[in-house]
């Protein structure tokens, strides 16, 4: 199964590079049909965004000095 996952991942990365519109449609369809697969990703992305905001604020403080 691990090789299958890697193969699917490679196909998706290639599709994302070569045909971003189709990739976007495919991911939207996947999210509609299986929203539970994307729940962890959304929460992780929020945490990363919050962390990046803190880093940006810190960098601004350093730049002001």
Legacy VTK file of the C-alpha trace (Angstrom):
# vtk DataFile Version 3.0
C-alpha trace
ASCII
DATASET POLYDATA
POINTS 65 float
0.000 0.000 0.000
2.908 2.342 0.715
4.099 2.175 -2.908
0.566 2.862 -4.091
0.368 5.919 -1.814
3.684 7.203 -3.195
2.527 6.636 -6.765
-0.742 8.449 -6.197
1.109 11.279 -4.467
3.497 11.628 -7.404
0.605 11.660 -9.875
-1.156 14.365 -7.859
2.006 16.484 -7.660
2.508 16.174 -11.417
-1.127 17.106 -12.025
-0.801 20.088 -9.700
2.236 21.349 -11.663
0.989 20.574 -15.157
-2.733 21.248 -14.876
-3.540 23.280 -11.748
-7.170 23.838 -12.774
-7.885 20.115 -13.025
-6.005 19.516 -9.782
-8.150 22.126 -8.014
-11.365 20.574 -9.345
-10.197 17.101 -8.326
-9.339 18.240 -4.798
-12.657 20.080 -4.426
-14.516 16.947 -5.505
-12.483 14.821 -3.091
-13.209 17.242 -0.249
-16.938 17.215 -1.032
-17.087 13.421 -1.074
-14.705 12.801 1.860
-14.524 15.891 4.095
-13.155 13.839 6.979
-9.900 13.357 5.059
-9.298 17.101 5.090
-10.212 17.935 8.699
-6.720 17.367 10.104
-5.145 19.262 7.221
-7.356 22.286 7.870
-6.503 22.376 11.570
-2.787 21.941 10.824
-2.937 24.753 8.277
-4.603 27.035 10.830
-1.870 26.273 13.354
0.812 26.981 10.752
-0.896 30.245 9.767
-1.080 31.346 13.404
2.585 30.482 13.903
3.560 32.403 10.755
1.658 35.468 11.985
3.589 35.353 15.259
6.865 35.089 13.343
5.902 38.042 11.136
5.038 40.141 14.203
8.351 39.220 15.814
10.263 40.087 12.646
8.527 43.470 12.453
9.565 44.232 16.037
13.170 43.354 15.210
13.094 45.481 12.042
11.767 48.473 14.015
14.741 48.363 16.393
LINES 1 66
65 0 1 2 3 4 5 6 7 8 9 10 11 12 13 14 15 16 17 18 19 20 21 22 23 24 25 26 27 28 29 30 31 32 33 34 35 36 37 38 39 40 41 42 43 44 45 46 47 48 49 50 51 52 53 54 55 56 57 58 59 60 61 62 63 64
